[in-house]
Structure formats: C-alpha cells, structure tokens
Amino acid sequence: MDNNENINNLKLLINKLEELKKLGNEEFLKYDKSNDDLNKRAVTYYSIAIELFNEKFGTLKENESEDTIKEVYKLLSIIYSNLALCYLNGYAVDKALECSTNGIKYDKDNSKCYYRQALSYQHLCNYKEALKSIESGLAATTANDKSLKQLMTNEKREIQLKIIKRNKEEKDCKDRIKRDFDQFNQFPVELVWSDQFGRRVLASEDLPKGSMLLRVSPFGSCLEDDKIFKNCGFCYKKIEKSKRDQCKCKICNNFLLCERCSTTDPFASEYHKEECDILQFLKEYYPSTETKDFRFMFRVVLNALKEKKFQSFKKENCSSNWKKHEHPFIFDEYQDLENLSRTLDKVDPQQMEAFKRSASSIIAVISKLRGEDAILKYITLNEIIELYSIVLSNGHEMLHPLTCRSYGMGIFPTGSYLNHSCSPNAFWYNDEQGMMVFRSLRPLKKGEELLTSYTDVTNPLEDRRKYLMKQYFFFCQCNQCQYQSNLVTPNCTTCKENLTIDKNFKFQIPQNSNESGFIYKCSKGHITKDQGANNNPDQDYDDEDDNKKYDYKTFKYIEKYSKLIENRFKIKCGEMKIPKNLSINQQYQLTRMPDHVIYRLYLDELERCLQGNPCNLKSDQMLTNNLIQYYYKLFCSLKKERPTDTKQIQDCRKKILDLLYPIINLPTSHHKISIENKLK
C-alpha cells in the first residue's frame, strides 16, 4: 500500500479506501467462524483505511462537491461498521462501541452501525442506551433491509425484556433492603441499588483485613459423590472413619449424619427425612452413576416446595445449631432465590434439552414416590427449568481452602450479590455449618464495594474477558482490566524499552501471511512486530531467554509457567506426548526439571506480578487463593524431592498458615485438623 502521496483528490482517496476495505473483507471472510480470537489482519486493513482518511481528508475536501464528500463519509462509516464487527467477534467490546459510534457520526443512516452499537451497549449492561441505538437503527432501515430489520426487531424485543428484568431487579433489591434490613445490619455491609451498576454490597465502616463481611446459609447444597460416605450430609464436616457406619442412614444407606447434628439438631434429621426416599431410589436404580447434580437440584426443589406448599421455609424454622452459632447469618427465602439473575435466554438448544430432561426426571421421581400431587400441584416443569438456569448462573462449589478441591456445591443467594472484579477485595469459603462466609482480603474503607472474582484473576486479560462474556454475559471494565488493556506483551526486541498501547502501537500492512499488521514502535524508532496473525503468539515451550521480553504485569510469565505445569502433568499421566524438536532447555523444563523448582518459579511470578500496578496491592491482598494453592504444591514437592531441606519446608508451611489464618479464621475452621495433617 505505497504511493499514498499520489492521492491528491477525493476520488483517488475513495479508490484507496475501497481497496483497503476489500482486503479487510477478504480477511474477514477467510477467518474461521469458530475462532473467537480477534481477526487482527482484518482489523489492520480497516484501521489503516481510517488512518488514511484522517491523514488526507482535511486537505482534500476543499472545493469538492457535497455529493463526493457524502460518498466518502458513507464509505468510512461502512469501514467503521466492519471494524466494529471484528471487535465484537473478538470480544473487544469497548473498541466495538467506539467504532460503531464513530461510524454513526459519518452516516446517521447506517443501520448496521446502530445495530453493532446496540450489541456493544448490551455487553456493557447499558440497556437503555442499547434500546435507543436499536430504535435509531430501525428508523434508518430501508425497504431493501428486510433481513436486517427483522434481526433488529428481534434484538429490540430482547433489549426490552432485559429492561423489564432490570426494573424488576431494582424493585426486588429495594424491597429486600427494607424487608431484610435487620439481617444485613448484623454485618458491616450495606445493600444498595445503583442505576449504573445495579445491585451492590458496600462496606458500612472501615474494616481491617480478615473481617467477616457476610455469612450466608445455603438455600440448597449437597456433597460430591466421593464424599457421601465420608462427610456429614448436613454440616459437611468430615466424620472419623471408625464412626461412619453408625452415622449412616439405615433406610437409604446413602447419607451420613454426624453425631452432633443427629443428637443436637432436630432440623438436620428432618432435613434428611425429606429426601431419604429419593436418595434410596437413586442408590437402587443408579448405583454407579454420579448423582451430585441430581441430588443438588432435588434439594433446591424440595426447599422450594416447602415454601410453596406450607410457606415454612423461613429463618424461624431453620436449624437450632445455626441460630446458636457465635456468628450471625443471612437466611435466604425462596423469593430471594427467584430474584437472582438467570440466563435462560442465553442457553443453547442442547443445554435447554438437558434442563428439560433433568426437570422432567425430578418430577417423575417425586411423582412415582409420593404421587403427582406432591409436586405438580405446587411447581411446574417450567419453574424447575428456571431453577436450573438460576443454579447454573449462581451456584458455588464448596472448596477445601488448602487444596482447592471441591467437596460439595451449593447455592447461597445473598452470596451472589457481590459483583466481580479482577482485583477482588473479598474471599469466600464454607464454614463448619456449610455456610458461605466472606472475609476481606485487605483493609476496606467505608463505602467501598465488596468484590469477589468469578474467574482466575491470574489468567491473561483477553482470556478473562472472553470467559466472563461467555459465562456471565458482561464485558469486564474493572480497574485491573483497564490497566492491563494498555500494556503490551513484548518489550522492544532491540532496546528492551517498555511499550504501551497508547504510545507505541501502530498498524502496518502485513508483508506475508504470518504477519498480523500489529506493530509497536519504541521512542528510538525500533519496530517490534506482533508474532501471530490472529492467535496467541506465545509458544507453549518458550526458552527462558525468549520469555524475558514479556512484561510480567501482563501475567504472561504466570501463563507460561501455568501451561508448563499443566503439560508436565499431562505427560506424566500419559495424556500427552513430548513434542518433537524441542531445545535442550525446553526438554529439561518439560520433563526433567524438579517440581519444586517450577512451583517456585510460578510463585516468584505471583509475588511480583503486581509490582508497579496502580492498585498498590501486594499479592497476598489479591491473589491469596493462588498463593495458597501453589505454596501447598511447593510444600508437597519439597517433602518428596528434598525431604532433608527442613528449613525450606517449614518456611513454606509457615507461609501457608500465615495466608490462611486471617481469611478463614483458621483456629475455628472445621478444616483445621485436615490442614494440620496435610502440612505435617
């Protein structure tokens, strides 16, 4: 694309813009639709066209006809619209919104721009602006735009439903603020509604690290299949091996109730009686099948029936042991479960069929055991399908705080009130009564929002945003994401200067099929090219020297070692063959490097990856869970590979306990004995 200096009138500019648009379109059409990475080559051609317009148009428009100027504007608007589509497909919603908005400025009749602007606003959960965009787009459509008009009409209907849903959420939230003021007032938090952010939970006072923020009872929960005959089915505490037989239900032989629950809490015994015949049925007819999901949904449905049938699922009727506990708790009723967000409109047909089959099976089993009136008189098939959708979006695994292995799952409606951030300030765990407890990861100021994480925050920015879009249908704009979005993975390959998007990013016409057109130009003029046309440029087995170009703040070091650990495990298990043509260093890292060395390298990156981050946080104030998990792996590998290195082993043990102590109140934790045994 040389000789741009020869463009001396708008007609020539139009020809050049058309040429670049065509190249972008060709790259767009070649792209595999199943690939959800950003189509960088298409983005490059469209972006260079826009840069060319910005460079030339101001001087060329003089003495040109209005029709010619309008023609340029229309073409530019189409290019912006195409670029917005590329960004939407690549989960870069902020850029898609910017491009679609710019496209509308140049052609207010570009209905596709309005449509893509509406989609962008939806991903940002700004439904009112999305509705304005879609209505403007519909007004701009012509008689020839029948398919687009139908698409936009359908989208308008979806947006209107989301606005209705949002208004209901606002009403439900404000109602609960009044109804459950006393429950929330037991904790140093405040439930509020924000027009911009929706439901939020704020600190009502200044709080030190480790403060209990919330404690929430489960609406429904169950053990993992491999824990049914090891743990109490009500409080989930592990039962001593010698006592398990006497704790087993003699009717269903599929449930254990610990001595404390069975002798001091009538509610626990009644709790099991409600499902005993169902568990007996599952054990008899599905003895070798994993039943966790089924058992979990049965418990949710049974509690829903208790409320619908007798209006008895109330705090005053719950466990006496819960009420006698030293810490208060929030009890969620059926309406609190119903008011949670659900994603039924986003469920694919295959998943919907699975929901219908499972819901029908629940009805069939209860009807067979107790008669149709026991369920269908009070709850419908569609209501159970809705419950499946709610659980899919809001359920939580119950994790061992040291190993991060799941021992159960539950749904805790108030626990789902905390919004997401990639720099969370709250950590949750399940206590000795199976309740979900939130504690502060760092000191909090009054009015600061309590935030947890819905994904592994050490994943790279693009992976986190993509996961949150696919799973939770929002585009993350937290402080961490906004900060990392301006970072560049490589430093300058010539002088090692740190690069940023704002200062150094440029587009360049690709010279071959391997180039993306994304380049970075440092202050000295050195060019660093993006290493991949459309996919992640990083190799699974980079040499250490090669990897030095990565900026640790992008978490690329963490990603490298995480992949390395994963692939080493796969090779040991026979799930993966050793790749050919590896360097000596790569072979050593993948097959012969001791485990404790790779875990130490990973932990070193965790400890330093927040250096220079404007959040001014230490790793143990944000990455606590990751640190605990990998210090434990380091501890185990040291005991196996270097058993005589008692100092390093004990230092590692102390680090784990120091991390655990404030966030799970270790001295009173029901995991205390288990943790101490594992750290011997």
N, C-alpha and C positions, 0 to 999 in steps of 0.2 A: 504494500500500500504506500508506494512512494509518490513523489511529484505532487504533493498536496499544495505546493506553492503555485502550481499552474491553475488552481481553482480560482478564477477571477470573476465569476458571476454565479448567480443562484442556480441556474440550470445545471452548471457543472457540479455545484455542491449537491444538488438533488441526485444527480447521477452517482456521485461517490457515496452518498448516504444509502441509496438503493443497493449499491454493490455490497456495502458492509452489512446491511440488513439481510440481504440474500445469504451471505456467508454465515451470519448468525443463525438464520433459519435452517440452513443445511446442517449445521452442527446440532441444532435443537432436534431435528428430525432423526439424526443418526443416533441420538442418545437413547440408551436402553431405558424404557419407561419404568422398569422395576428398580432402577438405580436412583436412590434418593439423595445422593451427593450432589453438590452444586455443579451444574454444567458450566465449567469455567471457560471453555473455548467460546461457547455461545455468548456468555456474559462479556467476554473480551471484545468480540466484534461489535456488539450493540453499544458497549461503553465507549469504544473508540469512535464510533459514529457520533455519539453525543458530544464527546470532546472536540471532534472536528467541527460540529455545528457551533459550539461555544467559541471556538477559535476564529471561525471565518464569518459567521452570520452578521455580526455587528458592523463590519466594514462593507459587506457585500449588499446589504439590504437597501442602501441608498439608491434612489432613482429606479427601484424595482416596483413592478405593479403589485397591487394588493392581492391579486389572484395568485401570483407566484409566491409571495410571502406566505399566504394561506396554505399553499401546497406544501411548502417546507414545514410549516407548523404541523400539518396533518401527518406528514411522514415522520417527523420527530416524535409525535405523540404515539404513533404505532410502535416505533422503536422502544420508547419508554414502556409501553404496554407489554411488549415481548420480553423486555428485560425484567419487568415485574413478575411475569410468569416464571421465568427462570429462577428468580429468587424465592418465589413461593414453593416451587418444586424442590428447592434445595434448603428449605426451612429457614431462610434468611428473611423473616417476616418484616423486620424493621426496614430493610432495604427495599422490599417489595412495596411497602406503604409509601416510601419516599418516591420511588419510580412512578407508581400509579398516580400519585398526587401531582408530580411534575408533568406527566402525560396529559392530565386533565387541564392544566394551565395552558397548554398549547392547542388543545382541541376539546372544547367543552361538549362536543357531540360524540366523543369516543366512548361508546358504551362499555367496551371491554375494559378500559381503564377504570371506570366506575366499579365494574364487577370485581376486578382484582383489588381495588381499594377496599371494597366491602369485605372481601375474604380476609384481607390483612387486618382490618379493624376487628373482625370476629376473633382471630387468633390472639389479639391483644385484649379480648373480652370487652371491647368498647362497642356494644351492640347498638346503641343509639346512633352513633356515627355510621356504623355499618348500614343501618336502615336508611339513613339519609343518602348514602352512596348508592345503594341498590335502587332507590326510588329515582335518583337522578339518572342512573344508567337506563332504567326502563323508559324514562321520558325521552332519552336520546336515541332509543332504538327505532329502526325504520321497518317498513313492511317486509323488507328482504331479510330481516334479522329474526326470523321465526324461531329457530332453534335456540339462539342466544336469549331471546325474550322469554322462552319457556324455562330455560335454565335459571335466568334471573328471577322469574316469578316464583319458581320453587325455592330459590335461595331467600327471597323476601319472606316467604312463609316460614322458613326455618328461623330467620332472624326474629320475626315477630314472636314465634314461640319461645325463643331464648329471652326476649324482653319480658314476656309474661312470666317465664320461670324466674328471671332475675327479680322482678317485682314481688313475686311470691316469697323468694328467699329473703328479701328485705323485710317483708311483713313478718315472716316466721322468726327472723332474727330479732326484730324489735319486740315481738311478742315474748320471745324467750328471755330477753333482757329483763322484762318486767316480771314474768312468771317465775324465773329461777334466779332472781337477784340474790336471794339468801344463799343458794347453793354456790354461786360464783364468788360471793363475798367471803366464803370460807378460805379463799386463796388470794394471793397478792396479784390478782389479774382483773381485767375489765373487758367484758364482751361489748363490742361496738359495731356499728354499721357505717361504712364509708361508701359514698356514691361512686368513687373511683375504684376502690379495691374490694368492695363487698364486705363480707363478714371478716372481722379482725379480732384478735385477742391481744391486749396490751398489758404491760406491767403497770400496776396501780401504785407502785412505790419503787424506790431504788432497791436493788437486790444484789447480794453477793453471789459469786459463783457457787453452784451446787444447791441453790434454793429450790425447794419444791414449788412448782408453778401450778400444776394440776394433778389430780388423781381421779381417774375415771373408771367406773365399773363397766364390765362388758355387757352389751346387750345380748350377745351370744358368743360362745367360744368353744373350742374343742382341742384335744391333744392330737399331735401327729400319730400316725398309725403305730410307729415303733415305740411310742411312749404310753400306749393304753394300759399295758400291764407293768409299768414301772412307776407311773406318777398318779397322784390323786386326780380323779376326773373333775373335781370341783375347784380346789385351790391350786392344783397343778404342781404342788411340792413333790419332790421325789420321795418315794417310800422305800424304807430299808428292805433289802431283798428277802430277809427272813420273815418279814411281816406281810408280804404281798398277798399270799394265798388267803390269809384271814381277812384281808381288806377287799377281796374280790366279791362282787355281787353273785350270790348263789343262784339267781334266777337266769340272768342273761349271760353270765360268765364273760362279760365284755366291758367291765367298768370296775375301777378301784376307787374306794373312798377311804381316805386316811383316817386314823383313829381319832384325831382331833375333830375333823369335820363330822364324822359319824356320831360322836358322843356329845358334842357341844353345840351343834348347829342343825336343828330340825329342817331348816330350809335346804341344806345340802342334800339330805336324804330325799326330800320331796322333789328336789331338782332332778335327781336320778330317776325317781319313780315315773316322772312324766315321759321319760324316753326309754325306759327299761325294755318294754316290749319291742320297740323299734330296733334297739341295739341287739336284742335277741334274734330278731328277724334277719338283720344284716349278718350276724355271725353264722346263722344257719344256712342262709342262701348265698352269701358272698364271703365265704371263709378266707379265700386267698386274694381278695380284691382290696385295693386301697380305698378306704371309705372316708377319709378325712373330710373332703369337700361335702360329701353327702351328710355326714354327721353334723358338720358345722351348719349347713342350711336347715337341717331338721331342728336344731336348737333355736335358730333365728325364727323359724316359722312357729315353733311351739310357744315361744315367748310372745310372738305377735298374736297368736290365738288366745293366749292367756289374757291379753288386753282386750282384744275384740270380743271375746266371749264373756268374760267376767269383769272386765275393767279392773283387773287385780295386779297388773304388772306395775307396781308402784314402789316407791322407796320405803314406805312404811311396812311393806310386806316382804322385804328382802332379807338377806342373811343377817342373823343376830351378830355373828362374828364380824361382819363388815361394819356394823354400827358400833361395836365395842373397840374397834381398832383405834390406835392412838392418833392416826391421821384421818381427816375428813375425806369425803369422796363425793363426786358428782354422779348422780344416778340418772341415766338417760331413759326416757319413756319411749313408747312406740312412735309418737309423733315426732320426737327428735330424730329417730332413725329415718322416718319417712321424709323429713325435711332435708336430708343430706343430698348432695348432688349425685346425679346418676348420668350414665352415658348411653342410655338405651338407643338414642337416635344415632349413635356412632358405632353401634355394634354391627359387625359384618354378618351376612346371612348365615354363615356356618356357625358362628358363635350363638346367634339367636336360636338356631335349631337346637343347639346343645342346651341352652337355657330352657327351651320348651320341653325337651325330653326329660331334663332333670326335674323341672317343676311338676310335670305330669307324673313322674315316678314318686315324688313326695306325696302327691295327692293319692296315688294308687296304693302306696304302702299304708298310709294312715287310714284310708277308707277300708282297706282289707282287714286291718287290725281292730279298727274302732267304729267302722260304719261311715258312710258318706256324710252323714250329718255332722260328724265330728270335725270336718274341715270345710267342705264346700258351702256349708250354711254361713260360714263366717269369713272365708277368704277365697278369692278367685284365683284361677290359673294366672291371669294377667298380673295380679298383685304379687304373686310369688315370683314371676319373671322380673317384675320391678325390683323386688328384694335382691334377686341375683345381680341385677345391674348395680344396685347400691353397694352391695358387698364387693363387687369387682372393683369399684372405684375407691372404696373407703376401708376395706379390710386391712388388718395388720398382722404380720407374722409375729409370733412371740419368740424372741431370740435369747439365747444364752449370752450374757454380756461379755464373756471371755472368748468363747469360740465362735460366736455369731451363728451358731447352728439353731435351726428352728425346732422348737418343741411343741408348738401349737399355733393356732391362729384365732383371731377374734375381731369383733367389730365394736368400737368404742366411739359412738357418735361425736361426743364433745372433743375427743382426741383428733377428729378430722377437721376441727375448726382452725387449727393452726395452718397458716399458709406456708408456702415453700420459699426457701432461699438457698442458693448455692454457697452462702456463708451463714449457716444456721446458728442460732444462739440458744437452742433448746435441744435436749437429748431425752429420748424416752426409753423406758424399759418396763417390764412387768414384774410387780412385786409378789410377795408371798401369798396374796389373795387373788392373784390373777388380774389385778387392776393395772391399768396403763398409767404410769407415772412420768410426768415431765419435770426435768430439772434444768437449771440454767447452766450453759457451758461456760459462761463468762459473766462478769458483773453487768447488770442491766440498769438502765435509767428509767425513771418513771415516764410512762407514755411510749416507751419503746415497744415495737411489735414483737411478739413471740413468734419465732420462725423455726421450722424444722425442715428437713430435707427429704424430698421424695425420690432421690436418686443418689448414686455415689458421687459426691462432690469432687472427687479427685479425677473423674473422667474429664477428657478434654471438652472445651466449650461446645463444639459442634455436636458431640455425642450427647451431652447433657440436654441441650436444647431440642435435639431431634427426639430423644426419648420422652421428654416432657410433652412435646407436641403430640406424639403418637399415643401416649398412655393417658395423659391428662388434658390434652387439647388446649394448651396455652403456651405462649411464647415467653420464655423467661427473660425478664429485664432487671433482675436483681443487681445489686452493686457489683458483685463478683463477675457476673456475665458482662456487664457494661465495661468493666475494667479490662477483662481479658479480650473483649472483642476488638480492642485497639492494639493488642500485642501481635507480634509476628513470630512464627515458629523459628525460622533461621535468623541468626545474626548475619552480617555481611560476610560472605565467604572469603573476601580478600583481606579486609582490615578488622573484622570481628566487631564492627560498630553495632550497637543495639539499634534495631529497626522498629518503627511503629507504623501502623496503617496510615495515620493522619499525615505523617511527614514523608514517608518513603515509598508508599505503594503506588505503582503505575501499571498501565496496560500497554502491552506491546504485541503487534501482530505475530502470531505463532510462526516459527520458521520451519517446524516439522510437526509430525503427528503426535510427538511425545510432549510438546510444549503446550502449556495452558494459556499463555499470554499474560499471566500474572507475574509481575516482576517487582523487585524492591531496589531502589536507588539510594545509596547512602550519601552523606554530605560531601564525600570526596568524589562522587560520580561513579563508584563501582556498582555493577549490576549483579544482583543475586536473583536467579530465576526460580520460580516455583517448580518443584521437582515432578509434579504429576499433572496430566492433562485434566483429569476430572475426579481423581480419587486421592485418598490419603497418601502423601508422598513418602511417609515413613516406612522403612522396612522392618520386618519382624526381628531381624537379627543384625542390627547396626553394630559396627565395631565401636568401641568406646570412643576412639578418636573422632570418628564420624559424628558421633552424637553430641560432641562438645559445642556444635553450632546451635543447639537448641536452647532457647531461653527457658529456664526452669519454671518461671512464673506461668507459662502456658500449660504446665503439667505434662509436657512431653517426656521428660525423664521418667516420671511416675508411670506414664503409659508404656514406655519401653520396658521397664522392669516388670510391670504387671503382665505384659504379654509374655515376657521371658519366663516368669514363674508359671504361668498357665501352660505354656508349651513344654516346659520341663516336666510338669506333672503328666501331660498327655503322653509324652514319650515313655515315661516310667510305667504308665498303665497300658502301654501298647496301643493307645488310641491314635498315635501319630508317628510317622516315620521321620527319621532325621533327614532334613533337606540336604540335597547334594550341593557341591561347590561352595561350601562354607569355608571361611578363612579359619586359621588355627584358633584365633581369639574367639570367633563365633562358635566354633565347635566346643571350646572349653566352657564358654558361658552356658551353652545349651545342654551339655552332657556331663561335664566333669567338675564344674565349679561347685564347691560345697554349698549346701542350702543356707547355712548361717551367713555366708558371705553375700549371697544375693538378697537375703532378707535385710541385712544391714545396709546394703546399698539402697534398697527401697525405702527403708526407714530414714536414712540420711536425706533422701529427697523429700519425704513427708515433712521432716523437721525444718527444711529450708525453703520450701516452695512458697511460703507466704512472705518471705523477705522482700521488702520494697513494695509490698501490696498496700494501697492506701487505706485498707481496712484496719491497719495497725494491730493485727491479731497475731498471736502465737499459734502454732499448730495445735497445741492441746486445748485451745479455745474454739476450735472449729472442726478439726479432723480427729477428734477423740476416738471415735469408733474405729477408724482405720489404724490409728496408732496402737490401740489395744490389741486388735486382731493380729497385726504383724509383729508386735513385740512378743506376743504369745507364740507365734510361729518361730520367731528367733529363739525364744526360750527352749522350745521343744527340740529344735535342730541343734542347739548348743549342747543340750544334755545327751544327745545321741552322738554328735560328731566330736565334741570337745568336753567330755564329762569331767575332766580334771581342772578345767578353767572355772573354778568355783566363783571367782570374783565377778567375771562377766555374767555368769548365770544368775548370781544373786543381785547384781546391778539391774539385770533385765527384770527379775522378779519384782524388785522394789519399784521400778518404773511402772510396771503394770498395775500394782496395787495403788500407787500414787494417782494414776489416771482414773482407776475405778472408784476410789474412796469417795470423792465428792459427788459423783454423778449418779451413783446407785445406792448411796448411803450404805456402804459395804458392811459395816458391823451388824446391821439388822437385816441384811439381804438373805433371802432363802437360798441364794446361790453361794453363800459364804463358804460352806463346807466343801461344796463342789469345786469352787475356785481354789481354795487352800489345798485340796487334794491334787488338783491338776498342776499346781505350782510347787509341789514338793520336789 
